[in-house]
Amino acid sequence: MSLITIWHNPRCSKSRAAIEILEKNNCETEVVKYLEINPDETQIKSILKMLGISPRELMRTKEDIYKELNLKDIKSEEKLIEAMAQNPKLIERPIIIKNAEAIIGRPTEKIAEFLNL
């Protein structure tokens, strides 16, 4: 099986559940604690391309920082990407990447389907 990368937040129950699925299925996994590494704009754009979604679709719109930065009124995709790079807590999780394709692992049932488990 190919190497699987997960953008992981250990404090998130869905993210921890995703790790459990990967471990249970003996998946070779690279865990990226994205809140610690702060992905840059290029990395976020790459993830967006793999996911096939817009920046806003990748954002956690219920986070306090989303409201504090008044991001609901921002139309510029570049500004939204910049906000995620500066505040990675805004990035939806977990993100599972395999062979240059990605999904957001919510609900977690999507993970097994994506990985053909």
N, CA, C and O atoms as a printed pandas DataFrame, in Angstrom:
     atom_number atom_name residue_name chain_id  residue_number  x_coord  y_coord  z_coord
0              1         N          MET        A               1    0.835   -1.176    0.000
1              2        CA          MET        A               1    0.000    0.000    0.000
2              3         C          MET        A               1    0.882    1.242    0.000
3              4         O          MET        A               1    1.963    1.233    0.587
4              5         N          SER        A               2    0.434    2.302   -0.648
5              6        CA          SER        A               2    1.167    3.558   -0.722
6              7         C          SER        A               2    1.213    4.247    0.636
7              8         O          SER        A               2    0.385    3.997    1.511
8              9         N          LEU        A               3    2.197    5.116    0.784
9             10        CA          LEU        A               3    2.291    5.916    1.985
10            11         C          LEU        A               3    1.083    6.843    2.061
11            12         O          LEU        A               3    0.697    7.465    1.071
12            13         N          ILE        A               4    0.506    6.921    3.228
13            14        CA          ILE        A               4   -0.642    7.785    3.468
14            15         C          ILE        A               4   -0.189    8.884    4.412
15            16         O          ILE        A               4    0.490    8.625    5.406
16            17         N          THR        A               5   -0.565   10.102    4.095
17            18        CA          THR        A               5   -0.260   11.234    4.956
18            19         C          THR        A               5   -1.567   11.710    5.570
19            20         O          THR        A               5   -2.598   11.773    4.901
20            21         N          ILE        A               6   -1.510   12.042    6.847
21            22        CA          ILE        A               6   -2.684   12.599    7.513
22            23         C          ILE        A               6   -2.299   13.909    8.167
23            24         O          ILE        A               6   -1.329   13.976    8.922
24            25         N          TRP        A               7   -3.070   14.958    7.871
25            26        CA          TRP        A               7   -2.945   16.213    8.598
26            27         C          TRP        A               7   -3.798   16.029    9.834
27            28         O          TRP        A               7   -5.021   15.919    9.750
28            29         N          HIS        A               8   -3.143   15.998   10.981
29            30        CA          HIS        A               8   -3.737   15.517   12.223
30            31         C          HIS        A               8   -3.693   16.556   13.334
31            32         O          HIS        A               8   -2.704   17.270   13.505
32            33         N          ASN        A               9   -4.785   16.623   14.083
33            34        CA          ASN        A               9   -4.839   17.406   15.309
34            35         C          ASN        A               9   -5.160   16.422   16.426
35            36         O          ASN        A               9   -6.291   15.943   16.503
36            37         N          PRO        A              10   -4.200   16.106   17.295
37            38        CA          PRO        A              10   -4.411   15.113   18.346
38            39         C          PRO        A              10   -5.563   15.443   19.295
39            40         O          PRO        A              10   -6.074   14.547   19.967
40            41         N          ARG        A              11   -5.978   16.692   19.365
41            42        CA          ARG        A              11   -7.072   17.080   20.257
42            43         C          ARG        A              11   -8.443   16.862   19.634
43            44         O          ARG        A              11   -9.458   17.004   20.316
44            45         N          CYS        A              12   -8.490   16.520   18.359
45            46        CA          CYS        A              12   -9.752   16.342   17.637
46            47         C          CYS        A              12  -10.154   14.867   17.640
47            48         O          CYS        A              12   -9.365   14.011   17.239
48            49         N          SER        A              13  -11.362   14.567   18.083
49            50        CA          SER        A              13  -11.821   13.172   18.153
50            51         C          SER        A              13  -11.908   12.530   16.767
51            52         O          SER        A              13  -11.590   11.349   16.622
52            53         N          LYS        A              14  -12.326   13.272   15.761
53            54        CA          LYS        A              14  -12.412   12.716   14.400
54            55         C          LYS        A              14  -11.011   12.425   13.858
55            56         O          LYS        A              14  -10.802   11.433   13.160
56            57         N          SER        A              15  -10.078   13.277   14.177
57            58        CA          SER        A              15   -8.702   13.077   13.745
58            59         C          SER        A              15   -8.096   11.849   14.437
59            60         O          SER        A              15   -7.412   11.048   13.801
60            61         N          ARG        A              16   -8.350   11.710   15.729
61            62        CA          ARG        A              16   -7.871   10.529   16.451
62            63         C          ARG        A              16   -8.523    9.259   15.912
63            64         O          ARG        A              16   -7.869    8.221   15.813
64            65         N          ALA        A              17   -9.803    9.334   15.566
65            66        CA          ALA        A              17  -10.487    8.176   14.987
66            67         C          ALA        A              17   -9.870    7.802   13.643
67            68         O          ALA        A              17   -9.749    6.619   13.323
68            69         N          ALA        A              18   -9.483    8.792   12.865
69            70        CA          ALA        A              18   -8.827    8.535   11.573
70            71         C          ALA        A              18   -7.509    7.804   11.781
71            72         O          ALA        A              18   -7.204    6.856   11.057
72            73         N          ILE        A              19   -6.724    8.237   12.766
73            74        CA          ILE        A              19   -5.453    7.568   13.085
74            75         C          ILE        A              19   -5.726    6.112   13.463
75            76         O          ILE        A              19   -4.999    5.215   13.033
76            77         N          GLU        A              20   -6.756    5.872   14.254
77            78        CA          GLU        A              20   -7.098    4.504   14.652
78            79         C          GLU        A              20   -7.424    3.636   13.447
79            80         O          GLU        A              20   -6.998    2.483   13.380
80            81         N          ILE        A              21   -8.172    4.175   12.500
81            82        CA          ILE        A              21   -8.515    3.429   11.282
82            83         C          ILE        A              21   -7.242    3.077   10.520
83            84         O          ILE        A              21   -7.078    1.942   10.072
84            85         N          LEU        A              22   -6.348    4.039   10.374
85            86        CA          LEU        A              22   -5.101    3.800    9.649
86            87         C          LEU        A              22   -4.244    2.752   10.352
87            88         O          LEU        A              22   -3.684    1.865    9.706
88            89         N          GLU        A              23   -4.143    2.857   11.674
89            90        CA          GLU        A              23   -3.339    1.891   12.432
90            91         C          GLU        A              23   -3.959    0.494   12.385
91            92         O          GLU        A              23   -3.250   -0.498   12.214
92            93         N          LYS        A              24   -5.261    0.421   12.534
93            94        CA          LYS        A              24   -5.970   -0.863   12.523
94            95         C          LYS        A              24   -5.758   -1.606   11.196
95            96         O          LYS        A              24   -5.729   -2.836   11.154
96            97         N          ASN        A              25   -5.612   -0.839   10.129
97            98        CA          ASN        A              25   -5.436   -1.428    8.806
98            99         C          ASN        A              25   -3.977   -1.472    8.372
99           100         O          ASN        A              25   -3.674   -1.670    7.195
100          101         N          ASN        A              26   -3.070   -1.285    9.339
101          102        CA          ASN        A              26   -1.626   -1.364    9.089
102          103         C          ASN        A              26   -1.164   -0.498    7.926
103          104         O          ASN        A              26   -0.322   -0.907    7.127
104          105         N          CYS        A              27   -1.721    0.695    7.841
105          106        CA          CYS        A              27   -1.349    1.626    6.786
106          107         C          CYS        A              27   -0.036    2.316    7.149
107          108         O          CYS        A              27    0.150    2.781    8.273
108          109         N          GLU        A              28    0.857    2.372    6.185
109          110        CA          GLU        A              28    2.104    3.117    6.376
110          111         C          GLU        A              28    1.738    4.597    6.339
111          112         O          GLU        A              28    1.324    5.118    5.303
112          113         N          THR        A              29    1.892    5.262    7.467
113          114        CA          THR        A              29    1.335    6.603    7.621
114          115         C          THR        A              29    2.372    7.611    8.081
115          116         O          THR        A              29    3.169    7.346    8.982
116          117         N          GLU        A              30    2.344    8.769    7.444
117          118        CA          GLU        A              30    3.110    9.923    7.901
118          119         C          GLU        A              30    2.107   10.862    8.564
119          120         O          GLU        A              30    1.154   11.311    7.927
120          121         N          VAL        A              31    2.324   11.155    9.834
121          122        CA          VAL        A              31    1.433   12.032   10.585
122          123         C          VAL        A              31    2.016   13.439   10.588
123          124         O          VAL        A              31    3.142   13.662   11.035
124          125         N          VAL        A              32    1.235   14.377   10.084
125          126        CA          VAL        A              32    1.643   15.780   10.053
126          127         C          VAL        A              32    0.762   16.527   11.050
127          128         O          VAL        A              32   -0.440   16.685   10.835
128          129         N          LYS        A              33    1.364   16.978   12.126
129          130        CA          LYS        A              33    0.632   17.772   13.111
130          131         C          LYS        A              33    0.632   19.216   12.621
131          132         O          LYS        A              33    1.487   20.023   12.987
132          133         N          TYR        A              34   -0.346   19.508   11.788
133          134        CA          TYR        A              34   -0.350   20.764   11.047
134          135         C          TYR        A              34   -0.478   22.001   11.934
135          136         O          TYR        A              34   -0.123   23.100   11.508
136          137         N          LEU        A              35   -0.974   21.843   13.148
137          138        CA          LEU        A              35   -1.039   22.991   14.049
138          139         C          LEU        A              35    0.343   23.365   14.568
139          140         O          LEU        A              35    0.570   24.495   15.000
140          141         N          GLU        A              36    1.262   22.406   14.521
141          142        CA          GLU        A              36    2.635   22.658   14.976
142          143         C          GLU        A              36    3.543   23.140   13.855
143          144         O          GLU        A              36    4.445   23.945   14.088
144          145         N          ILE        A              37    3.311   22.653   12.636
145          146        CA          ILE        A              37    4.205   23.020   11.528
146          147         C          ILE        A              37    3.743   24.239   10.749
147          148         O          ILE        A              37    4.511   24.810    9.974
148          149         N          ASN        A              38    2.491   24.643   10.949
149          150        CA          ASN        A              38    1.916   25.770   10.207
150          151         C          ASN        A              38    2.173   25.658    8.697
151          152         O          ASN        A              38    3.127   26.246    8.187
152          153         N          PRO        A              39    1.341   24.918    7.994
153          154        CA          PRO        A              39    1.533   24.802    6.540
154          155         C          PRO        A              39    1.502   26.178    5.876
155          156         O          PRO        A              39    0.736   27.060    6.265
156          157         N          ASP        A              40    2.351   26.332    4.869
157          158        CA          ASP        A              40    2.394   27.613    4.178
158          159         C          ASP        A              40    1.323   27.658    3.084
159          160         O          ASP        A              40    0.613   26.680    2.849
160          161         N          GLU        A              41    1.226   28.792    2.435
161          162        CA          GLU        A              41    0.194   28.993    1.417
162          163         C          GLU        A              41    0.332   28.005    0.264
163          164         O          GLU        A              41   -0.673   27.538   -0.270
164          165         N          THR        A              42    1.555   27.684   -0.124
165          166        CA          THR        A              42    1.781   26.730   -1.214
166          167         C          THR        A              42    1.259   25.350   -0.833
167          168         O          THR        A              42    0.625   24.679   -1.647
168          169         N          GLN        A              43    1.522   24.924    0.397
169          170        CA          GLN        A              43    1.036   23.617    0.855
170          171         C          GLN        A              43   -0.488   23.595    0.907
171          172         O          GLN        A              43   -1.107   22.600    0.530
172          173         N          ILE        A              44   -1.085   24.666    1.364
173          174        CA          ILE        A              44   -2.551   24.731    1.432
174          175         C          ILE        A              44   -3.144   24.699    0.033
175          176         O          ILE        A              44   -4.142   24.018   -0.199
176          177         N          LYS        A              45   -2.545   25.424   -0.900
177          178        CA          LYS        A              45   -3.031   25.404   -2.290
178          179         C          LYS        A              45   -2.931   23.995   -2.871
179          180         O          LYS        A              45   -3.823   23.553   -3.594
180          181         N          SER        A              46   -1.852   23.299   -2.554
181          182        CA          SER        A              46   -1.678   21.924   -3.034
182          183         C          SER        A              46   -2.780   21.019   -2.482
183          184         O          SER        A              46   -3.358   20.218   -3.216
184          185         N          ILE        A              47   -3.066   21.150   -1.196
185          186        CA          ILE        A              47   -4.137   20.358   -0.575
186          187         C          ILE        A              47   -5.480   20.689   -1.215
187          188         O          ILE        A              47   -6.267   19.790   -1.511
188          189         N          LEU        A              48   -5.742   21.964   -1.427
189          190        CA          LEU        A              48   -7.000   22.375   -2.056
190          191         C          LEU        A              48   -7.163   21.748   -3.441
191          192         O          LEU        A              48   -8.250   21.308   -3.816
192          193         N          LYS        A              49   -6.060   21.716   -4.193
193          194        CA          LYS        A              49   -6.102   21.127   -5.534
194          195         C          LYS        A              49   -6.412   19.624   -5.438
195          196         O          LYS        A              49   -7.224   19.100   -6.201
196          197         N          MET        A              50   -5.750   18.937   -4.487
197          198        CA          MET        A              50   -6.010   17.502   -4.315
198          199         C          MET        A              50   -7.447   17.242   -3.877
199          200         O          MET        A              50   -8.069   16.274   -4.313
200          201         N          LEU        A              51   -7.967   18.104   -3.019
201          202        CA          LEU        A              51   -9.333   17.942   -2.527
202          203         C          LEU        A              51  -10.363   18.358   -3.567
203          204         O          LEU        A              51  -11.492   17.869   -3.560
204          205         N          GLY        A              52   -9.974   19.262   -4.460
205          206        CA          GLY        A              52  -10.913   19.765   -5.466
206          207         C          GLY        A              52  -11.986   20.650   -4.862
207          208         O          GLY        A              52  -13.139   20.623   -5.293
208          209         N          ILE        A              53  -11.601   21.444   -3.855
209          210        CA          ILE        A              53  -12.560   22.326   -3.195
210          211         C          ILE        A              53  -12.002   23.745   -3.121
211          212         O          ILE        A              53  -10.833   23.994   -3.415
212          213         N          SER        A              54  -12.876   24.661   -2.722
213          214        CA          SER        A              54  -12.471   26.059   -2.557
214          215         C          SER        A              54  -11.862   26.262   -1.174
215          216         O          SER        A              54  -12.068   25.440   -0.282
216          217         N          PRO        A              55  -11.120   27.341   -0.989
217          218        CA          PRO        A              55  -10.556   27.617    0.334
218          219         C          PRO        A              55  -11.621   27.670    1.437
219          220         O          PRO        A              55  -11.400   27.150    2.530
220          221         N          ARG        A              56  -12.751   28.282    1.165
221          222        CA          ARG        A              56  -13.776   28.385    2.199
222          223         C          ARG        A              56  -14.279   26.999    2.622
223          224         O          ARG        A              56  -14.604   26.788    3.790
224          225         N          GLU        A              57  -14.344   26.066    1.686
225          226        CA          GLU        A              57  -14.798   24.707    2.015
226          227         C          GLU        A              57  -13.809   23.981    2.921
227          228         O          GLU        A              57  -14.178   23.013    3.585
228          229         N          LEU        A              58  -12.582   24.427    2.954
229          230        CA          LEU        A              58  -11.563   23.827    3.811
230          231         C          LEU        A              58  -11.531   24.474    5.198
231          232         O          LEU        A              58  -10.818   24.011    6.089
232          233         N          MET        A              59  -12.293   25.525    5.370
233          234        CA          MET        A              59  -12.225   26.288    6.612
234          235         C          MET        A              59  -13.242   25.821    7.650
235          236         O          MET        A              59  -14.365   25.427    7.334
236          237         N          ARG        A              60  -12.795   25.883    8.896
237          238        CA          ARG        A              60  -13.668   25.610   10.042
238          239         C          ARG        A              60  -14.347   26.930   10.398
239          240         O          ARG        A              60  -13.805   27.739   11.152
240          241         N          THR        A              61  -15.529   27.131    9.851
241          242        CA          THR        A              61  -16.220   28.418    9.959
242          243         C          THR        A              61  -16.817   28.676   11.340
243          244         O          THR        A              61  -17.271   29.786   11.621
244          245         N          LYS        A              62  -16.820   27.673   12.194
245          246        CA          LYS        A              62  -17.364   27.877   13.545
246          247         C          LYS        A              62  -16.282   28.233   14.566
247          248         O          LYS        A              62  -16.588   28.479   15.733
248          249         N          GLU        A              63  -15.030   28.259   14.136
249          250        CA          GLU        A              63  -13.936   28.636   15.038
250          251         C          GLU        A              63  -14.050   30.127   15.396
251          252         O          GLU        A              63  -14.445   30.949   14.569
252          253         N          ASP        A              64  -13.702   30.449   16.623
253          254        CA          ASP        A              64  -13.741   31.845   17.070
254          255         C          ASP        A              64  -12.878   32.737   16.184
255          256         O          ASP        A              64  -13.263   33.865   15.875
256          257         N          ILE        A              65  -11.711   32.236   15.772
257          258        CA          ILE        A              65  -10.795   33.040   14.960
258          259         C          ILE        A              65  -11.426   33.404   13.612
259          260         O          ILE        A              65  -11.134   34.465   13.060
260          261         N          TYR        A              66  -12.284   32.536   13.082
261          262        CA          TYR        A              66  -12.999   32.817   11.830
262          263         C          TYR        A              66  -13.859   34.070   12.012
263          264         O          TYR        A              66  -13.883   34.958   11.159
264          265         N          LYS        A              67  -14.551   34.116   13.127
265          266        CA          LYS        A              67  -15.418   35.262   13.414
266          267         C          LYS        A              67  -14.590   36.499   13.743
267          268         O          LYS        A              67  -14.901   37.599   13.287
268          269         N          GLU        A              68  -13.533   36.316   14.536
269          270        CA          GLU        A              68  -12.681   37.442   14.931
270          271         C          GLU        A              68  -12.052   38.134   13.718
271          272         O          GLU        A              68  -11.928   39.358   13.685
272          273         N          LEU        A              69  -11.662   37.341   12.733
273          274        CA          LEU        A              69  -11.042   37.890   11.521
274          275         C          LEU        A              69  -12.075   38.333   10.487
275          276         O          LEU        A              69  -11.720   38.835    9.421
276          277         N          ASN        A              70  -13.361   38.141   10.812
277          278        CA          ASN        A              70  -14.459   38.520    9.924
278          279         C          ASN        A              70  -14.301   37.901    8.532
279          280         O          ASN        A              70  -14.503   38.568    7.517
280          281         N          LEU        A              71  -13.938   36.617    8.503
281          282        CA          LEU        A              71  -13.636   35.944    7.235
282          283         C          LEU        A              71  -14.874   35.679    6.382
283          284         O          LEU        A              71  -14.750   35.456    5.178
284          285         N          LYS        A              72  -16.048   35.700    6.972
285          286        CA          LYS        A              72  -17.257   35.434    6.171
286          287         C          LYS        A              72  -17.451   36.498    5.098
287          288         O          LYS        A              72  -18.093   36.243    4.080
288          289         N          ASP        A              73  -16.907   37.678    5.319
289          290        CA          ASP        A              73  -17.049   38.767    4.355
290          291         C          ASP        A              73  -15.914   38.842    3.336
291          292         O          ASP        A              73  -15.954   39.668    2.425
292          293         N          ILE        A              74  -14.906   37.987    3.485
293          294        CA          ILE        A              74  -13.760   37.998    2.570
294          295         C          ILE        A              74  -14.108   37.189    1.317
295          296         O          ILE        A              74  -14.505   36.027    1.411
296          297         N          LYS        A              75  -13.960   37.799    0.171
297          298        CA          LYS        A              75  -14.257   37.123   -1.107
298          299         C          LYS        A              75  -12.991   36.553   -1.756
299          300         O          LYS        A              75  -13.064   35.592   -2.522
300          301         N          SER        A              76  -11.846   37.138   -1.454
301          302        CA          SER        A              76  -10.580   36.745   -2.079
302          303         C          SER        A              76  -10.113   35.376   -1.573
303          304         O          SER        A              76   -9.895   35.186   -0.377
304          305         N          GLU        A              77   -9.963   34.428   -2.501
305          306        CA          GLU        A              77   -9.458   33.110   -2.126
306          307         C          GLU        A              77   -8.034   33.211   -1.590
307          308         O          GLU        A              77   -7.665   32.478   -0.673
308          309         N          GLU        A              78   -7.237   34.110   -2.151
309          310        CA          GLU        A              78   -5.867   34.310   -1.674
310          311         C          GLU        A              78   -5.853   34.754   -0.210
311          312         O          GLU        A              78   -5.023   34.293    0.574
312          313         N          LYS        A              79   -6.760   35.637    0.150
313          314        CA          LYS        A              79   -6.835   36.125    1.537
314          315         C          LYS        A              79   -7.272   34.996    2.477
315          316         O          LYS        A              79   -6.793   34.913    3.608
316          317         N          LEU        A              80   -8.175   34.132    2.016
317          318        CA          LEU        A              80   -8.620   33.008    2.841
318          319         C          LEU        A              80   -7.472   32.014    3.050
319          320         O          LEU        A              80   -7.283   31.495    4.150
320          321         N          ILE        A              81   -6.717   31.759    1.994
321          322        CA          ILE        A              81   -5.557   30.864    2.097
322          323         C          ILE        A              81   -4.520   31.467    3.042
323          324         O          ILE        A              81   -3.942   30.763    3.870
324          325         N          GLU        A              82   -4.293   32.750    2.916
325          326        CA          GLU        A              82   -3.353   33.451    3.796
326          327         C          GLU        A              82   -3.811   33.329    5.255
327          328         O          GLU        A              82   -2.992   33.108    6.147
328          329         N          ALA        A              83   -5.097   33.469    5.492
329          330        CA          ALA        A              83   -5.631   33.354    6.854
330          331         C          ALA        A              83   -5.405   31.948    7.410
331          332         O          ALA        A              83   -5.074   31.794    8.586
332          333         N          MET        A              84   -5.580   30.923    6.576
333          334        CA          MET        A              84   -5.344   29.552    7.037
334          335         C          MET        A              84   -3.872   29.313    7.329
335          336         O          MET        A              84   -3.533   28.620    8.288
336          337         N          ALA        A              85   -2.995   29.882    6.511
337          338        CA          ALA        A              85   -1.559   29.724    6.736
338          339         C          ALA        A              85   -1.149   30.390    8.051
339          340         O          ALA        A              85   -0.299   29.874    8.776
340          341         N          GLN        A              86   -1.747   31.513    8.345
341          342        CA          GLN        A              86   -1.424   32.235    9.580
342          343         C          GLN        A              86   -2.140   31.653   10.799
343          344         O          GLN        A              86   -1.685   31.822   11.930
344          345         N          ASN        A              87   -3.258   30.971   10.565
345          346        CA          ASN        A              87   -4.084   30.429   11.655
346          347         C          ASN        A              87   -4.522   29.010   11.284
347          348         O          ASN        A              87   -5.682   28.806   10.927
348          349         N          PRO        A              88   -3.622   28.025   11.361
349          350        CA          PRO        A              88   -3.958   26.679   10.889
350          351         C          PRO        A              88   -5.130   26.035   11.619
351          352         O          PRO        A              88   -5.669   25.032   11.152
352          353         N          LYS        A              89   -5.527   26.588   12.742
353          354        CA          LYS        A              89   -6.714   26.081   13.445
354          355         C          LYS        A              89   -7.957   26.201   12.563
355          356         O          LYS        A              89   -8.954   25.517   12.791
356          357         N          LEU        A              90   -7.892   27.062   11.570
357          358        CA          LEU        A              90   -9.006   27.252   10.638
358          359         C          LEU        A              90   -9.165   26.096    9.653
359          360         O          LEU        A              90  -10.214   25.964    9.022
360          361         N          ILE        A              91   -8.144   25.264    9.517
361          362        CA          ILE        A              91   -8.152   24.191    8.512
362          363         C          ILE        A              91   -8.952   23.003    9.031
363          364         O          ILE        A              91   -8.726   22.516   10.139
364          365         N          GLU        A              92   -9.890   22.549    8.207
365          366        CA          GLU        A              92  -10.706   21.378    8.534
366          367         C          GLU        A              92   -9.814   20.161    8.678
367          368         O          GLU        A              92   -8.742   20.092    8.077
368          369         N          ARG        A              93  -10.259   19.201    9.478
369          370        CA          ARG        A              93   -9.455   18.020    9.753
370          371         C          ARG        A              93  -10.330   16.806    9.946
371          372         O          ARG        A              93  -11.532   16.938   10.173
372          373         N          PRO        A              94   -9.757   15.645    9.862
373          374        CA          PRO        A              94   -8.420   15.321    9.371
374          375         C          PRO        A              94   -8.400   15.300    7.842
375          376         O          PRO        A              94   -9.421   15.056    7.200
376          377         N          ILE        A              95   -7.248   15.554    7.284
377          378        CA          ILE        A              95   -7.066   15.453    5.837
378          379         C          ILE        A              95   -6.207   14.216    5.586
379          380         O          ILE        A              95   -5.120   14.074    6.146
380          381         N          ILE        A              96   -6.710   13.331    4.738
381          382        CA          ILE        A              96   -6.015   12.096    4.392
382          383         C          ILE        A              96   -5.535   12.224    2.947
383          384         O          ILE        A              96   -6.313   12.561    2.055
384          385         N          ILE        A              97   -4.245   11.954    2.722
385          386        CA          ILE        A              97   -3.644   12.109    1.388
386          387         C          ILE        A              97   -3.021   10.790    0.967
387          388         O          ILE        A              97   -2.293   10.152    1.728
388          389         N          LYS        A              98   -3.322   10.398   -0.260
389          390        CA          LYS        A              98   -2.738    9.189   -0.835
390          391         C          LYS        A              98   -2.649    9.384   -2.351
391          392         O          LYS        A              98   -3.628    9.754   -2.999
392          393         N          ASN        A              99   -1.463    9.130   -2.899
393          394        CA          ASN        A              99   -1.259    9.198   -4.348
394          395         C          ASN        A              99   -1.774   10.508   -4.960
395          396         O          ASN        A              99   -2.478   10.487   -5.970
396          397         N          ALA        A             100   -1.427   11.627   -4.359
397          398        CA          ALA        A             100   -1.795   12.958   -4.862
398          399         C          ALA        A             100   -3.298   13.192   -4.899
399          400         O          ALA        A             100   -3.776   14.056   -5.634
400          401         N          GLU        A             101   -4.034   12.435   -4.119
401          402        CA          GLU        A             101   -5.460   12.665   -3.931
402          403         C          GLU        A             101   -5.698   12.825   -2.443
403          404         O          GLU        A             101   -4.932   12.310   -1.628
404          405         N          ALA        A             102   -6.754   13.534   -2.087
405          406        CA          ALA        A             102   -7.011   13.770   -0.670
406          407         C          ALA        A             102   -8.506   13.817   -0.392
407          408         O          ALA        A             102   -9.325   14.063   -1.278
408          409         N          ILE        A             103   -8.828   13.571    0.880
409          410        CA          ILE        A             103  -10.192   13.749    1.369
410          411         C          ILE        A             103  -10.120   14.376    2.758
411          412         O          ILE        A             103   -9.101   14.303    3.445
412          413         N          ILE        A             104  -11.216   14.983    3.141
413          414        CA          ILE        A             104  -11.399   15.362    4.535
414          415         C          ILE        A             104  -12.118   14.178    5.163
415          416         O          ILE        A             104  -13.191   13.786    4.704
416          417         N          GLY        A             105  -11.535   13.610    6.202
417          418        CA          GLY        A             105  -12.041   12.368    6.798
418          419         C          GLY        A             105  -13.227   12.547    7.716
419          420         O          GLY        A             105  -13.219   12.047    8.841
420          421         N          ARG        A             106  -14.242   13.248    7.260
421          422        CA          ARG        A             106  -15.490   13.443    7.987
422          423         C          ARG        A             106  -16.636   13.141    7.050
423          424         O          ARG        A             106  -16.707   13.753    5.984
424          425         N          PRO        A             107  -17.507   12.265    7.370
425          426        CA          PRO        A             107  -17.429   11.345    8.493
426          427         C          PRO        A             107  -16.306   10.330    8.277
427          428         O          PRO        A             107  -15.825   10.155    7.158
428          429         N          THR        A             108  -15.898    9.673    9.340
429          430        CA          THR        A             108  -14.744    8.771    9.259
430          431         C          THR        A             108  -14.983    7.596    8.313
431          432         O          THR        A             108  -14.020    6.986    7.848
432          433         N          GLU        A             109  -16.216    7.270    8.022
433          434        CA          GLU        A             109  -16.518    6.179    7.083
434          435         C          GLU        A             109  -15.929    6.460    5.699
435          436         O          GLU        A             109  -15.650    5.530    4.943
436          437         N          LYS        A             110  -15.742    7.716    5.373
437          438        CA          LYS        A             110  -15.164    8.084    4.080
438          439         C          LYS        A             110  -13.726    7.592    3.937
439          440         O          LYS        A             110  -13.253    7.359    2.825
440          441         N          ILE        A             111  -13.030    7.434    5.072
441          442        CA          ILE        A             111  -11.613    7.074    5.030
442          443         C          ILE        A             111  -11.410    5.680    4.452
443          444         O          ILE        A             111  -10.591    5.497    3.551
444          445         N          ALA        A             112  -12.146    4.696    4.959
445          446        CA          ALA        A             112  -12.017    3.314    4.465
446          447         C          ALA        A             112  -12.349    3.246    2.983
447          448         O          ALA        A             112  -11.667    2.557    2.224
448          449         N          GLU        A             113  -13.369    3.939    2.574
449          450        CA          GLU        A             113  -13.762    3.955    1.158
450          451         C          GLU        A             113  -12.648    4.565    0.294
451          452         O          GLU        A             113  -12.301    4.023   -0.755
452          453         N          PHE        A             114  -12.096    5.689    0.744
453          454        CA          PHE        A             114  -11.032    6.367    0.026
454          455         C          PHE        A             114   -9.791    5.494   -0.123
455          456         O          PHE        A             114   -9.140    5.493   -1.168
456          457         N          LEU        A             115   -9.475    4.752    0.934
457          458        CA          LEU        A             115   -8.272    3.919    0.946
458          459         C          LEU        A             115   -8.511    2.507    0.411
459          460         O          LEU        A             115   -7.593    1.690    0.355
460          461         N          ASN        A             116   -9.759    2.232    0.017
461          462        CA          ASN        A             116  -10.134    0.898   -0.473
462          463         C          ASN        A             116   -9.842   -0.184    0.558
463          464         O          ASN        A             116   -9.257   -1.215    0.227
464          465         N          LEU        A             117  -10.244    0.045    1.805
465          466        CA          LEU        A             117  -10.012   -0.913    2.880
466          467         C          LEU        A             117  -11.179   -1.873    3.000
467          468         O          LEU        A             117  -11.165   -2.758    3.855
